[in-house]
Amino acid sequence: MIEVGQPAPDFTLRDQNREEFTLSAFRGTKAVLIVFYPFAFTGVCTSELNRIRDQLPIFQNDDVQVITVSCDSVYSQKVFSLREELQFPLLADYWPHGEVARSYGVFNDEGGYANRGTFLVDREGVVRFAEMNAIGDGRDADTWIAAIKSL
């Protein structure tokens, strides 16, 4: 897994609206909170993303941009975002399957999905917070909020 103090691997993926998102486009302007999750429409993943939705101004504002990433397709991400009213980027790491999750060290080879990895990348492109939980082990978003406030 990518560790605190390392440069964040750059990537370009499409979001639920088929728009390209490139991590390095935020360099020099905003920090980026990257939230990898295993699957759309599942209980723990939905709960975690709904927490972001319900407190969006904390996670997405003039200083920080939140993005979420799973190995689901763009089409699954679109339906998921509509159903849950998620107004932030849901990126599809679908093809090459899990390439971005692999670059961050959170891809689960046996299951073919991203583990619950969370990374806070500062404006210079350096990882300032990193964690990884297994598929059934939900994360505490309060730790993300504390990491954002510490920037």
Buried (B, 14 or more C-beta within 10 A) or exposed (E): EBEEEEEBBBBEBBBBEEEEBEBBBBBEEBBBBBBBBBBBEBEBBBEBBEBBBEEBEBBBEEEBBBBBBBBBBBEBBBBBBEEBEBEBBBBBBBEEEBBBBBBBBBBBEEEEBBBBBBBBBBBEBBBBBBBBBEBEEBBEBEEBBEBBEEE
